[in-house]
Amino acid sequence: MKRALALTALALAACTGVPASLAEAPAAPAAETAPSWRAVEPENLVILDAPTGQVVIELFPEAAPAHVARLRELLAKGFYDGEFFYRVIEGHVAQAGREFPIASQPWPNLPLEAERAVSAEGFVPLGNADLFAPEAGHRSGFAVGREGGQEWLLNCPGALGMARDEGPDTGSTEIYFPLQPRRYLDRNYTIFGRIIDGMEHIQRLPRVNPSTEEEINAIFGEDKPLAYQIAMFRRSKLNFNAVFAVRLASAMPESERPAYEVMDTASAEWAALKDSKRDYSAVPAFIAPPVNKLDICSLPVPARQAEPAQP
């Protein structure tokens, strides 16, 4: 077989005028393409342990620096450890933190960072019209909307947002994750991260309403036996929604630190994935022609667990 290959190479050289040594040489490697995946920095990787499973979140400090800085500070102090998802509304959001701020140290309010002025460089358009934003697309793996030079992160399922009171600058510690697209919240609440692994564990949380005004008054009232009874009743409803621990990957020992990668939204791989989810015309079971449009919340940018970096 080797002799036959050698004779073939010699024949090619004779026909083309190429020296036999070059005809036998392997082809030059193709030009390197941009990597399709990017690593998530440990200081932007949050690990949340809940009864339903582990949830992994990527922060986006460029979009909301004050909120990301606050969350890092809260995690360093173990703020959410032992707390609950105390508001889990079907088809709406799962909200976690300290249900009764009156019982904990107050934290200064944050400025609203729901949108920012940023150039279009690095923005990758979705490729079709959006119902809520003049233009929708992705930046660094995060779903965003744009109008002129303004850009904001979207309330897609798994987005990490900061809950607040009526005033725009009243968010401080209470976080939420949309369970379904809640796009009417866009530009009204600060989004500063997204779940990249384990969204199913948030979806599996038992649904529970926040405490009523009567329960709150009883818990912090003068009647101590009643306060204890109501508090224990409230806790019994939340036990399955406990937050065991939340921590930054950068605060974990390197040997225990998980590593994640997110598909690069500027890559050909992401463009091909979008096209595959937009065009279903080749599916023989479809009777009506597909609309060939993609809802930005229906296709989260993929993420995957990677091998930890070697020290």
N, C-alpha and C positions, 0 to 999 in steps of 0.2 A: 504494500500500500504506500509506504514512504517513497519507494522507487517511482511509483506512478505519479505521485505528487511532484517529485523532483523533475520528472520528464515534462510534466505539464507546465511547470514554471519555466523550464528552458524553452519550451515551444512558444510560450507567451512572450518571452524576452526576444526570441528571434523575429516574431511577427511585429512587435512594437518598437524594437530598437532599444528597450529598457534593459540594462544589465541584469543578468540572472540573479545577482546578489540582492538587487533592489526588488525584483519581482517576488523573491521569496520572503522579503521583510514584511512584518506585520503592518497593517494600516496605522497611520498616525491617529492618536486618540482624538475624539471629538472635542470641540471647545467646551470648557466647563460652563454649565448653566447655573443660574442662581439657585441656592438651596430652596426647597419647597417648604421647609419647616424651620421655625425659629425657637430657640430656647426661652423659657420663661425665667426671668431673674428670681432668685430665691426671696429677695425682699418684696417682690410683688406676688408671691405665691402664698395663699392662705389655706390652711387645712382646718376644716370644721368637722368635729366628731359629734354625730347625733345618734339617737337610738336606731334610726332607720339605716344608717350607714355613713360612710365618710364622703364629705363634699369638698371639692377642690375649687378654689376661686383665684382668678387672676385680677390684680388691681391695675388701674390705668391712671397713674399719677399725672400724666400730661394733661388729662382732661379735667381733673378735679384735685389739684395738689393739696388743698387744705383738708379735704375729706380723707384722702389717703393717709396724710400725716396723722390725722386724728385716729383713724382706725389702727394704725401701727402703734400709737400710744396706748390705746385701749387694750390691744392684744398684749402689749408688754406688761400691763397691769392685771391681766386675767379678767377683764371686765365681764366678758360673756360666759365665762366658765361657771357652770352650775345654774345658769339662767334658762329661759325657755323661749320657744316660739309661742308666744302668748296670743297671737292673732293670726289664724290660718283660715282664710276665707275661700271657699270653693270658687274657682274661676277668677280669683283676684290675686291676692298676695299672701306670702308667709312672712310675718314680721317678728323679729327677735330683739331681745335686749332686756332691760329692766322695766317691767310693766308698771311699777310704782316708783316714779322718780322721787317722790316725797321721802322714800325710805333709803335713798342713796345719795352720795355726793353729787352735787350738780356740776355739769361740765359746761363751759362757755358755748354759746351758740356759734354756728358756723355760717359763713357767707354762702348764699346760694351760688352753686357752680354748675347750674343745669346746662349752660351753653357757653361757648367761647369763640373768640375770633381767631381763625386759623386759616392758613392758605390751603388751596386745594392740593398741593403737593403731598403725596402719600395717601390721598383719598382714592379708593377704587370704586367706581360706580357699580350699582347693582346690575344695571343693564335694561331696566324697564321702569315705568312710572310707579310711584308709591302713593298710597292713599292719604298719608298724613304729612309727608314732607315733600317740598319741591323737588328734592333729589335725595335718594337714599343709596347707601353703599357701605363700605367697610374701611376702617383704619386700624392697622395693627391687630386685626382679628376681631375688632369690636364693631357692632352694627351702629351706624351713625346716620343722622340726617343733616342736610346742608341747605342753607338759603343765603345767597350772596356769600359773604365771607364768614358767616356764622355756622357753627357746627355743634351738634349735641348727640349724646349717646341715647339709644332707644330703649324703651321699656319692653324688651322682648323677654320671653320666659328665661329665667336664670340670671337676668341682669341684677347687679347689686346696687341698691339705692338707699338713700338716707331718708327716713320718715321725718316729718316735721309737723309743727302746729300750723295755724293759718298764715302767719307771717312768713315771707320768703326766707328770712334769715333766722329760722328757729330750729333747724336741725342740729342735733348734737351727738346722739349715741344710738338711736334706734334704727336698725337696718331692716330692709325688706327685699324679697325676691319675688318678682311677678311669677305666678303659676301659669298664666296665659298671657298673650299679648295685651298690654294695657297702654296702648299708644297715646291715648288721650292724656296720659301723665307726662309725655315728652315735653321737655323744656320747662316743666313745672316742679320737678323733683330732681335732685342731683343723682346721676348714675355715675359710679366710679369703679366699676368692676363687673365681672361676669363669672358664672359657674362654668368651668371647663371640664369638669368630671363629677358625676354623682348627682345630677339634677333629679334623677329618679327618686333619690332619697328625700329630697325636699317635697316632691309630689306625693310621697307616701305618708307624710306627716298627717296625723289625725286633725280634722278640721275643728277649730275652736274659736269662739268669739271672745273679744276682750271683756274684761270685767265690767259689770254695770256700775252705774254711779252709786246705787244702793250697796253693792258689795264693797266698793272702795270706802264708802263712809263707814261701813260696819268694821272693816279691817283696821281702820285707823281711828275708830271711835273710842269712847270711854268704857264701853262694856267689854272688858277683857275676855271673859269666857266666850262671848259671841264673836269677838274679833278673831280669837283662836280658831273657833269652829268654822267660820267663813274662810279664813286663810287656808286651813287644811282642806276644805272642800275645793277651793280654787286650785290648790296644788294637786289634788287628785285628778283634776281634769287636764292638767298640764304635764303629768309625769311622763307621758309617752312623747312629749315634745321637748324633752330636756336637751340643753346644749352641754355636752360633756366637757368639751374643751375647744378653743379656737386659738390657733397660733400661726405665726409666720414660719415658713420653711427656713428662713435665714436664722431663726432663733433655735433651730434644732441642730443637734450634732450632725456633722457632715455624713457620718456613716448611716444615719437614720433619715436623712433629708430626702424626700421624694423629688423627682425631676420630671418636668413636663415640657412638651413642645406643642406649638400651635402652628397650624398650616399658614404659610405666608399668603396673605390675600393679594399680593402682587405677583404671585406665581402662576404659571400656566396650568398647574395642577388644580388650583382653586377655580380658575376660569373654566376649565373643563368640567369640574364638578357642578358648577352653577348651570352650565349648558345642559348637562345630563338631567338636572332636576327641573329644567324649564321646558324642555321639548319632549313630550310623550307621544308624538305623532306616530312613532313606529310600534306602539303597543296595539296589537290586533284586537284586544278586548274593548278598546274605547270605541263607542258609537258616535258620540259628538266630538267634533274637532277640539283638541286641547287649546287652551288660551295662550300657551307659550309665554306665560309670565311667572315670575318667582316672587313670593312673599318673603321679605327679608327676615321675618321672624321664624319662618318655617325651615330654614337651613342654617343652623349655627355653624360657625367656622370650626372644623374638627380640631380636636386636641388629642394628644396621646401621651402616655407615660413613657419616659425615656430612661436610659441607663444613667444613674447618677454620675456626675463628673468625678474622675479619679483625682485624688489629692496629689 
